[in-house]
Amino acid sequence: METALEVLVALARRRSFRDLAGLTPLAVAGGRLTPEEAGRIQRLCSFAQRLMDLDAEDFGRLFPAIETTTEVKHALTVGADAVPHDLVRRAAACRMPQAPDEPDPGALGSLLPVYRLMLELIAVRWERGEVLLLLAALHIAAEYAPLLAWEAALGHPADPRLIGDDVTGEGSRWGHAEDRVCRHPRGFKAAAGRVIRVSGEDATGWASYLDRQHSTVAAALAYCAVTCRTKCSVVTRLSDVDQRLLQGRCGLALAFTGSAIVRMRHRAPVGHGFGVPSRSELLEAWARTRVSLGRHAHKVLADDDYPLPGLPALFGAIAGLPPLAPDTLVADTAGALVATLHSVGPAYA
């Protein structure tokens, strides 16, 4: 590396956004960047790092509206246009609304953009050798997989502002705490009752629900589709064909949730253990997982060029779609950073 700027370009291409933001002030001190140029870089880095961290509550939002995740010493010197509008718009599609009255549903409108972003992030984590963070992304994907499966039936992934019409009414046992026919555990019943009320609460209650109970609603809906033997109108309001398709998608989602690769998280510091799996151990667990999941969806066994072969097909099958293509949002943000760095000096023309 001949110059500090070349180091920064290399960090952007490696998706090392936090390190890039932290080293940017050195380029200012060395006269390689102006404070305004550093500010643009740091804003892009903060935006990109939230994508890498799957910080979905703040996707699509810009400093200084929220606390940033990177060094931002110079970021106040530039305007919000430091991050291209198209990148902000695409990130917002993956964002969890933080109040019930927000007009953009984001990830509550569809989980497909979220799962496409997770596919991109899992590939990045694999390339960087970050097995623990890869396992964390797989765990999140498994936790919300039942909502991805239900999205095709509901038209949304259990948006609390819409789901009341889908799960209540005549013949429904959804959220009835004292109904002994419904075999939902108490935690499921509590979350089921909350999801149909929370849109009338304030932003604090809404955020608390998303943090603590939305994933429980996912598990409750999976139970309704697959496990329940006395199905109520939550499921029976669907046609027989749609019920069978939903049962298959939710069964696949539950198989993924209990699979070898998702259970591996519990051996790691992000779970309850202290071991750090190697990439070869991860591939072994994924090979076992593919065999198991292939009994539910044969397309998961088809080879592709993804680091975990068949994972795009798995997410697609849960959604009732062809294999999902990984997003390029992080790559495009890194490209915007590289372009910004190239623009600051003739050495990068």
C-alpha positions, 0 to 999 in steps of 0.5 A: 500500500503506497498511501493511506487512501489505498488502505482505506480503499482496501478496507471498503472492498473488504467491507471493514466499514468500522475500521475504515471510519476509524482510520479516516481521521488519520487521512485528514491529519495527513492532508489526504482528505478534507473534513468534508470528504471524511464526513461523507466517508464516515456517513457511508460507513455508519450506514453500511455498518448498520447493514452489516450488524442487521441493525434493522430498527435503524435501516434507512435512517441517517446520522445525526437522526440516530446514534451512529455505529462508527467514528463520526468526528467529521460527519457533521460537516456534510449533509444527508445526501452523503448516502445515495438515496437509492441505497437508503430506499433499499435499506428502508425496505428491510427496516422494522418500523419503530412506531405503529403509525409509521407510513412505510411498513418496511419489513412488516410489509414483506420479509423478502428484502430482509432474507435477500440481505441476509443471504448477502451478509452470510456470504460476506461473513463466510468470505471474512471467516466470521463464523460466529456472526454467520451463525447469528444471521442464520439464527435470526433467519430461522427464528423468523422463517415461519413469518416468511412462510405465512407471508404468502398466505396473509399477504404480509409477515404478521404485521400487527396493524393488519393481522387482526382481520386474519386471525380473529373472528368467528371460529378463531381461538387465537389469543384466547388465554383460557381456551383449553382446546387451543394447545398454544403454550401460555407464552404463545397465547400472550403474544397472540393476544398482544399482536392484535392489540399492540397497534393501538399502543404508543411507540414504546409498547410497539417497540417492546412487542417487536423486541420480545414477542414478535418472534413468539408470534412466528412460533405460534403461527407455525404451531397453528399450521403444522402442529395443531390437531384441532385447527381453528379458523386461523388456518381453516379460513384458507382453502384446502390447497392453501392449507397444504402449501402453508403446512409444507412451508411452515414444516420446512421452516420448523425443520430449519429452526431445529437443524444441525447448523442452527443448533450449532449456535448454542456451542458458541459465545453467541449462544450458551457455550464457549466453543467457536466452530471452524468453517469446516465444522460449519460446512459439515453441519450444513451438509447434515442440515441439507440432507434433513431439509431435502426430505421436505424440499428437494430443491435444497439439495441442488448445487449452486455457487453460494457458500452454503449451497442450497440456502437461497433455495431454502429461503425461496422454498419457505417463501413459496418461491424460486431460490432467492437471489442475494441482495447487493446492497452492502456491495453497492454501499461499498462501491459508493465508498470506493467511488468517493475515495477515488474522487478525492485524489488523482491517484485514484482516478 
